[in-house]
Amino acid sequence: MSLVPENTLITADPDEGRALAIKLARGTVKATQPDAEVRGRLRPEYAEDAGSLVAIAHVVAIEFATIAAANNYWR
């Protein structure tokens, strides 16, 4: 399983970086729980839990900060 698509954090712009951050966060969930059936069964629980949604937003923000730094903040 490739945890970093195309083995790079370099993106063309911040919008592409944000999309990559979301992709990385989703990949982390799949790597942590590889069973798609289990993920599907758990989805309704966290989909309506504000704390869980804030937590994933935090994970995406951390991924995006890492990608932004790798891209020299697109300067």
Phi and psi restraints in degrees (range 20) as a CNS / XPLOR table:
assign (resid 1 and name C) (resid 2 and name N)
       (resid 2 and name CA) (resid 2 and name C) 1.0 -86.2 20.0 2
assign (resid 2 and name N) (resid 2 and name CA)
       (resid 2 and name C) (resid 3 and name N) 1.0 118.8 20.0 2
assign (resid 2 and name C) (resid 3 and name N)
       (resid 3 and name CA) (resid 3 and name C) 1.0 -87.9 20.0 2
assign (resid 3 and name N) (resid 3 and name CA)
       (resid 3 and name C) (resid 4 and name N) 1.0 -18.7 20.0 2
assign (resid 3 and name C) (resid 4 and name N)
       (resid 4 and name CA) (resid 4 and name C) 1.0 -123.2 20.0 2
assign (resid 4 and name N) (resid 4 and name CA)
       (resid 4 and name C) (resid 5 and name N) 1.0 105.6 20.0 2
assign (resid 4 and name C) (resid 5 and name N)
       (resid 5 and name CA) (resid 5 and name C) 1.0 -54.2 20.0 2
assign (resid 5 and name N) (resid 5 and name CA)
       (resid 5 and name C) (resid 6 and name N) 1.0 132.7 20.0 2
assign (resid 5 and name C) (resid 6 and name N)
       (resid 6 and name CA) (resid 6 and name C) 1.0 57.4 20.0 2
assign (resid 6 and name N) (resid 6 and name CA)
       (resid 6 and name C) (resid 7 and name N) 1.0 15.1 20.0 2
assign (resid 6 and name C) (resid 7 and name N)
       (resid 7 and name CA) (resid 7 and name C) 1.0 56.4 20.0 2
assign (resid 7 and name N) (resid 7 and name CA)
       (resid 7 and name C) (resid 8 and name N) 1.0 35.1 20.0 2
assign (resid 7 and name C) (resid 8 and name N)
       (resid 8 and name CA) (resid 8 and name C) 1.0 -149.9 20.0 2
assign (resid 8 and name N) (resid 8 and name CA)
       (resid 8 and name C) (resid 9 and name N) 1.0 149.6 20.0 2
assign (resid 8 and name C) (resid 9 and name N)
       (resid 9 and name CA) (resid 9 and name C) 1.0 -102.3 20.0 2
assign (resid 9 and name N) (resid 9 and name CA)
       (resid 9 and name C) (resid 10 and name N) 1.0 0.3 20.0 2
assign (resid 9 and name C) (resid 10 and name N)
       (resid 10 and name CA) (resid 10 and name C) 1.0 -75.6 20.0 2
assign (resid 10 and name N) (resid 10 and name CA)
       (resid 10 and name C) (resid 11 and name N) 1.0 128.3 20.0 2
assign (resid 10 and name C) (resid 11 and name N)
       (resid 11 and name CA) (resid 11 and name C) 1.0 -130.4 20.0 2
assign (resid 11 and name N) (resid 11 and name CA)
       (resid 11 and name C) (resid 12 and name N) 1.0 162.8 20.0 2
assign (resid 11 and name C) (resid 12 and name N)
       (resid 12 and name CA) (resid 12 and name C) 1.0 -71.3 20.0 2
assign (resid 12 and name N) (resid 12 and name CA)
       (resid 12 and name C) (resid 13 and name N) 1.0 -32.5 20.0 2
assign (resid 12 and name C) (resid 13 and name N)
       (resid 13 and name CA) (resid 13 and name C) 1.0 -160.5 20.0 2
assign (resid 13 and name N) (resid 13 and name CA)
       (resid 13 and name C) (resid 14 and name N) 1.0 172.7 20.0 2
assign (resid 13 and name C) (resid 14 and name N)
       (resid 14 and name CA) (resid 14 and name C) 1.0 -59.9 20.0 2
assign (resid 14 and name N) (resid 14 and name CA)
       (resid 14 and name C) (resid 15 and name N) 1.0 -35.8 20.0 2
assign (resid 14 and name C) (resid 15 and name N)
       (resid 15 and name CA) (resid 15 and name C) 1.0 -63.2 20.0 2
assign (resid 15 and name N) (resid 15 and name CA)
       (resid 15 and name C) (resid 16 and name N) 1.0 -43.3 20.0 2
assign (resid 15 and name C) (resid 16 and name N)
       (resid 16 and name CA) (resid 16 and name C) 1.0 -65.7 20.0 2
assign (resid 16 and name N) (resid 16 and name CA)
       (resid 16 and name C) (resid 17 and name N) 1.0 -35.7 20.0 2
assign (resid 16 and name C) (resid 17 and name N)
       (resid 17 and name CA) (resid 17 and name C) 1.0 -64.1 20.0 2
assign (resid 17 and name N) (resid 17 and name CA)
       (resid 17 and name C) (resid 18 and name N) 1.0 -40.7 20.0 2
assign (resid 17 and name C) (resid 18 and name N)
       (resid 18 and name CA) (resid 18 and name C) 1.0 -65.0 20.0 2
assign (resid 18 and name N) (resid 18 and name CA)
       (resid 18 and name C) (resid 19 and name N) 1.0 -42.3 20.0 2
assign (resid 18 and name C) (resid 19 and name N)
       (resid 19 and name CA) (resid 19 and name C) 1.0 -61.4 20.0 2
assign (resid 19 and name N) (resid 19 and name CA)
       (resid 19 and name C) (resid 20 and name N) 1.0 -40.2 20.0 2
assign (resid 19 and name C) (resid 20 and name N)
       (resid 20 and name CA) (resid 20 and name C) 1.0 -65.2 20.0 2
assign (resid 20 and name N) (resid 20 and name CA)
       (resid 20 and name C) (resid 21 and name N) 1.0 -39.5 20.0 2
assign (resid 20 and name C) (resid 21 and name N)
       (resid 21 and name CA) (resid 21 and name C) 1.0 -59.8 20.0 2
assign (resid 21 and name N) (resid 21 and name CA)
       (resid 21 and name C) (resid 22 and name N) 1.0 -42.7 20.0 2
assign (resid 21 and name C) (resid 22 and name N)
       (resid 22 and name CA) (resid 22 and name C) 1.0 -65.5 20.0 2
assign (resid 22 and name N) (resid 22 and name CA)
       (resid 22 and name C) (resid 23 and name N) 1.0 -42.6 20.0 2
assign (resid 22 and name C) (resid 23 and name N)
       (resid 23 and name CA) (resid 23 and name C) 1.0 -61.3 20.0 2
assign (resid 23 and name N) (resid 23 and name CA)
       (resid 23 and name C) (resid 24 and name N) 1.0 -41.9 20.0 2
assign (resid 23 and name C) (resid 24 and name N)
       (resid 24 and name CA) (resid 24 and name C) 1.0 -64.9 20.0 2
assign (resid 24 and name N) (resid 24 and name CA)
       (resid 24 and name C) (resid 25 and name N) 1.0 -41.5 20.0 2
assign (resid 24 and name C) (resid 25 and name N)
       (resid 25 and name CA) (resid 25 and name C) 1.0 -63.2 20.0 2
assign (resid 25 and name N) (resid 25 and name CA)
       (resid 25 and name C) (resid 26 and name N) 1.0 -43.0 20.0 2
assign (resid 25 and name C) (resid 26 and name N)
       (resid 26 and name CA) (resid 26 and name C) 1.0 -64.4 20.0 2
assign (resid 26 and name N) (resid 26 and name CA)
       (resid 26 and name C) (resid 27 and name N) 1.0 -38.9 20.0 2
assign (resid 26 and name C) (resid 27 and name N)
       (resid 27 and name CA) (resid 27 and name C) 1.0 -63.8 20.0 2
assign (resid 27 and name N) (resid 27 and name CA)
       (resid 27 and name C) (resid 28 and name N) 1.0 -34.3 20.0 2
assign (resid 27 and name C) (resid 28 and name N)
       (resid 28 and name CA) (resid 28 and name C) 1.0 -64.7 20.0 2
assign (resid 28 and name N) (resid 28 and name CA)
       (resid 28 and name C) (resid 29 and name N) 1.0 -41.5 20.0 2
assign (resid 28 and name C) (resid 29 and name N)
       (resid 29 and name CA) (resid 29 and name C) 1.0 -62.1 20.0 2
assign (resid 29 and name N) (resid 29 and name CA)
       (resid 29 and name C) (resid 30 and name N) 1.0 -45.0 20.0 2
assign (resid 29 and name C) (resid 30 and name N)
       (resid 30 and name CA) (resid 30 and name C) 1.0 -65.3 20.0 2
assign (resid 30 and name N) (resid 30 and name CA)
       (resid 30 and name C) (resid 31 and name N) 1.0 -36.0 20.0 2
assign (resid 30 and name C) (resid 31 and name N)
       (resid 31 and name CA) (resid 31 and name C) 1.0 -70.1 20.0 2
assign (resid 31 and name N) (resid 31 and name CA)
       (resid 31 and name C) (resid 32 and name N) 1.0 -35.1 20.0 2
assign (resid 31 and name C) (resid 32 and name N)
       (resid 32 and name CA) (resid 32 and name C) 1.0 -74.5 20.0 2
assign (resid 32 and name N) (resid 32 and name CA)
       (resid 32 and name C) (resid 33 and name N) 1.0 -40.1 20.0 2
assign (resid 32 and name C) (resid 33 and name N)
       (resid 33 and name CA) (resid 33 and name C) 1.0 -128.3 20.0 2
assign (resid 33 and name N) (resid 33 and name CA)
       (resid 33 and name C) (resid 34 and name N) 1.0 88.5 20.0 2
assign (resid 33 and name C) (resid 34 and name N)
       (resid 34 and name CA) (resid 34 and name C) 1.0 -71.0 20.0 2
assign (resid 34 and name N) (resid 34 and name CA)
       (resid 34 and name C) (resid 35 and name N) 1.0 -13.3 20.0 2
assign (resid 34 and name C) (resid 35 and name N)
       (resid 35 and name CA) (resid 35 and name C) 1.0 -83.4 20.0 2
assign (resid 35 and name N) (resid 35 and name CA)
       (resid 35 and name C) (resid 36 and name N) 1.0 108.1 20.0 2
assign (resid 35 and name C) (resid 36 and name N)
       (resid 36 and name CA) (resid 36 and name C) 1.0 -60.0 20.0 2
assign (resid 36 and name N) (resid 36 and name CA)
       (resid 36 and name C) (resid 37 and name N) 1.0 -34.6 20.0 2
assign (resid 36 and name C) (resid 37 and name N)
       (resid 37 and name CA) (resid 37 and name C) 1.0 -64.4 20.0 2
assign (resid 37 and name N) (resid 37 and name CA)
       (resid 37 and name C) (resid 38 and name N) 1.0 -42.5 20.0 2
assign (resid 37 and name C) (resid 38 and name N)
       (resid 38 and name CA) (resid 38 and name C) 1.0 -65.0 20.0 2
assign (resid 38 and name N) (resid 38 and name CA)
       (resid 38 and name C) (resid 39 and name N) 1.0 -44.6 20.0 2
assign (resid 38 and name C) (resid 39 and name N)
       (resid 39 and name CA) (resid 39 and name C) 1.0 -58.5 20.0 2
assign (resid 39 and name N) (resid 39 and name CA)
       (resid 39 and name C) (resid 40 and name N) 1.0 -42.3 20.0 2
assign (resid 39 and name C) (resid 40 and name N)
       (resid 40 and name CA) (resid 40 and name C) 1.0 -64.3 20.0 2
assign (resid 40 and name N) (resid 40 and name CA)
       (resid 40 and name C) (resid 41 and name N) 1.0 -38.0 20.0 2
assign (resid 40 and name C) (resid 41 and name N)
       (resid 41 and name CA) (resid 41 and name C) 1.0 -68.9 20.0 2
assign (resid 41 and name N) (resid 41 and name CA)
       (resid 41 and name C) (resid 42 and name N) 1.0 -34.3 20.0 2
assign (resid 41 and name C) (resid 42 and name N)
       (resid 42 and name CA) (resid 42 and name C) 1.0 -82.0 20.0 2
assign (resid 42 and name N) (resid 42 and name CA)
       (resid 42 and name C) (resid 43 and name N) 1.0 -23.4 20.0 2
assign (resid 42 and name C) (resid 43 and name N)
       (resid 43 and name CA) (resid 43 and name C) 1.0 -51.5 20.0 2
assign (resid 43 and name N) (resid 43 and name CA)
       (resid 43 and name C) (resid 44 and name N) 1.0 -46.4 20.0 2
assign (resid 43 and name C) (resid 44 and name N)
       (resid 44 and name CA) (resid 44 and name C) 1.0 -60.0 20.0 2
assign (resid 44 and name N) (resid 44 and name CA)
       (resid 44 and name C) (resid 45 and name N) 1.0 -30.8 20.0 2
assign (resid 44 and name C) (resid 45 and name N)
       (resid 45 and name CA) (resid 45 and name C) 1.0 -66.6 20.0 2
assign (resid 45 and name N) (resid 45 and name CA)
       (resid 45 and name C) (resid 46 and name N) 1.0 -47.7 20.0 2
assign (resid 45 and name C) (resid 46 and name N)
       (resid 46 and name CA) (resid 46 and name C) 1.0 -85.2 20.0 2
assign (resid 46 and name N) (resid 46 and name CA)
       (resid 46 and name C) (resid 47 and name N) 1.0 -19.4 20.0 2
assign (resid 46 and name C) (resid 47 and name N)
       (resid 47 and name CA) (resid 47 and name C) 1.0 -65.4 20.0 2
assign (resid 47 and name N) (resid 47 and name CA)
       (resid 47 and name C) (resid 48 and name N) 1.0 -23.9 20.0 2
assign (resid 47 and name C) (resid 48 and name N)
       (resid 48 and name CA) (resid 48 and name C) 1.0 -115.7 20.0 2
assign (resid 48 and name N) (resid 48 and name CA)
       (resid 48 and name C) (resid 49 and name N) 1.0 17.2 20.0 2
assign (resid 48 and name C) (resid 49 and name N)
       (resid 49 and name CA) (resid 49 and name C) 1.0 -109.0 20.0 2
assign (resid 49 and name N) (resid 49 and name CA)
       (resid 49 and name C) (resid 50 and name N) 1.0 109.2 20.0 2
assign (resid 49 and name C) (resid 50 and name N)
       (resid 50 and name CA) (resid 50 and name C) 1.0 -56.2 20.0 2
assign (resid 50 and name N) (resid 50 and name CA)
       (resid 50 and name C) (resid 51 and name N) 1.0 -40.1 20.0 2
assign (resid 50 and name C) (resid 51 and name N)
       (resid 51 and name CA) (resid 51 and name C) 1.0 -62.1 20.0 2
assign (resid 51 and name N) (resid 51 and name CA)
       (resid 51 and name C) (resid 52 and name N) 1.0 -40.6 20.0 2
assign (resid 51 and name C) (resid 52 and name N)
       (resid 52 and name CA) (resid 52 and name C) 1.0 -66.8 20.0 2
assign (resid 52 and name N) (resid 52 and name CA)
       (resid 52 and name C) (resid 53 and name N) 1.0 -39.4 20.0 2
assign (resid 52 and name C) (resid 53 and name N)
       (resid 53 and name CA) (resid 53 and name C) 1.0 -67.6 20.0 2
assign (resid 53 and name N) (resid 53 and name CA)
       (resid 53 and name C) (resid 54 and name N) 1.0 -38.9 20.0 2
assign (resid 53 and name C) (resid 54 and name N)
       (resid 54 and name CA) (resid 54 and name C) 1.0 -65.4 20.0 2
assign (resid 54 and name N) (resid 54 and name CA)
       (resid 54 and name C) (resid 55 and name N) 1.0 -38.4 20.0 2
assign (resid 54 and name C) (resid 55 and name N)
       (resid 55 and name CA) (resid 55 and name C) 1.0 -62.7 20.0 2
assign (resid 55 and name N) (resid 55 and name CA)
       (resid 55 and name C) (resid 56 and name N) 1.0 -43.1 20.0 2
assign (resid 55 and name C) (resid 56 and name N)
       (resid 56 and name CA) (resid 56 and name C) 1.0 -69.8 20.0 2
assign (resid 56 and name N) (resid 56 and name CA)
       (resid 56 and name C) (resid 57 and name N) 1.0 -34.6 20.0 2
assign (resid 56 and name C) (resid 57 and name N)
       (resid 57 and name CA) (resid 57 and name C) 1.0 -61.1 20.0 2
assign (resid 57 and name N) (resid 57 and name CA)
       (resid 57 and name C) (resid 58 and name N) 1.0 -37.5 20.0 2
assign (resid 57 and name C) (resid 58 and name N)
       (resid 58 and name CA) (resid 58 and name C) 1.0 -65.2 20.0 2
assign (resid 58 and name N) (resid 58 and name CA)
       (resid 58 and name C) (resid 59 and name N) 1.0 -43.6 20.0 2
assign (resid 58 and name C) (resid 59 and name N)
       (resid 59 and name CA) (resid 59 and name C) 1.0 -60.5 20.0 2
assign (resid 59 and name N) (resid 59 and name CA)
       (resid 59 and name C) (resid 60 and name N) 1.0 -45.2 20.0 2
assign (resid 59 and name C) (resid 60 and name N)
       (resid 60 and name CA) (resid 60 and name C) 1.0 -62.6 20.0 2
assign (resid 60 and name N) (resid 60 and name CA)
       (resid 60 and name C) (resid 61 and name N) 1.0 -40.4 20.0 2
assign (resid 60 and name C) (resid 61 and name N)
       (resid 61 and name CA) (resid 61 and name C) 1.0 -61.8 20.0 2
assign (resid 61 and name N) (resid 61 and name CA)
       (resid 61 and name C) (resid 62 and name N) 1.0 -40.7 20.0 2
assign (resid 61 and name C) (resid 62 and name N)
       (resid 62 and name CA) (resid 62 and name C) 1.0 -65.9 20.0 2
assign (resid 62 and name N) (resid 62 and name CA)
       (resid 62 and name C) (resid 63 and name N) 1.0 -43.8 20.0 2
assign (resid 62 and name C) (resid 63 and name N)
       (resid 63 and name CA) (resid 63 and name C) 1.0 -60.0 20.0 2
assign (resid 63 and name N) (resid 63 and name CA)
       (resid 63 and name C) (resid 64 and name N) 1.0 -44.2 20.0 2
assign (resid 63 and name C) (resid 64 and name N)
       (resid 64 and name CA) (resid 64 and name C) 1.0 -64.2 20.0 2
assign (resid 64 and name N) (resid 64 and name CA)
       (resid 64 and name C) (resid 65 and name N) 1.0 -40.3 20.0 2
assign (resid 64 and name C) (resid 65 and name N)
       (resid 65 and name CA) (resid 65 and name C) 1.0 -61.3 20.0 2
assign (resid 65 and name N) (resid 65 and name CA)
       (resid 65 and name C) (resid 66 and name N) 1.0 -40.5 20.0 2
assign (resid 65 and name C) (resid 66 and name N)
       (resid 66 and name CA) (resid 66 and name C) 1.0 -64.6 20.0 2
assign (resid 66 and name N) (resid 66 and name CA)
       (resid 66 and name C) (resid 67 and name N) 1.0 -44.7 20.0 2
assign (resid 66 and name C) (resid 67 and name N)
       (resid 67 and name CA) (resid 67 and name C) 1.0 -65.1 20.0 2
assign (resid 67 and name N) (resid 67 and name CA)
       (resid 67 and name C) (resid 68 and name N) 1.0 -42.5 20.0 2
assign (resid 67 and name C) (resid 68 and name N)
       (resid 68 and name CA) (resid 68 and name C) 1.0 -59.5 20.0 2
assign (resid 68 and name N) (resid 68 and name CA)
       (resid 68 and name C) (resid 69 and name N) 1.0 -44.0 20.0 2
assign (resid 68 and name C) (resid 69 and name N)
       (resid 69 and name CA) (resid 69 and name C) 1.0 -63.2 20.0 2
assign (resid 69 and name N) (resid 69 and name CA)
       (resid 69 and name C) (resid 70 and name N) 1.0 -41.9 20.0 2
assign (resid 69 and name C) (resid 70 and name N)
       (resid 70 and name CA) (resid 70 and name C) 1.0 -62.8 20.0 2
assign (resid 70 and name N) (resid 70 and name CA)
       (resid 70 and name C) (resid 71 and name N) 1.0 -26.9 20.0 2
assign (resid 70 and name C) (resid 71 and name N)
       (resid 71 and name CA) (resid 71 and name C) 1.0 -98.2 20.0 2
assign (resid 71 and name N) (resid 71 and name CA)
       (resid 71 and name C) (resid 72 and name N) 1.0 15.5 20.0 2
assign (resid 71 and name C) (resid 72 and name N)
       (resid 72 and name CA) (resid 72 and name C) 1.0 51.2 20.0 2
assign (resid 72 and name N) (resid 72 and name CA)
       (resid 72 and name C) (resid 73 and name N) 1.0 37.6 20.0 2
assign (resid 72 and name C) (resid 73 and name N)
       (resid 73 and name CA) (resid 73 and name C) 1.0 54.9 20.0 2
assign (resid 73 and name N) (resid 73 and name CA)
       (resid 73 and name C) (resid 74 and name N) 1.0 30.7 20.0 2
assign (resid 73 and name C) (resid 74 and name N)
       (resid 74 and name CA) (resid 74 and name C) 1.0 56.0 20.0 2
assign (resid 74 and name N) (resid 74 and name CA)
       (resid 74 and name C) (resid 75 and name N) 1.0 35.1 20.0 2
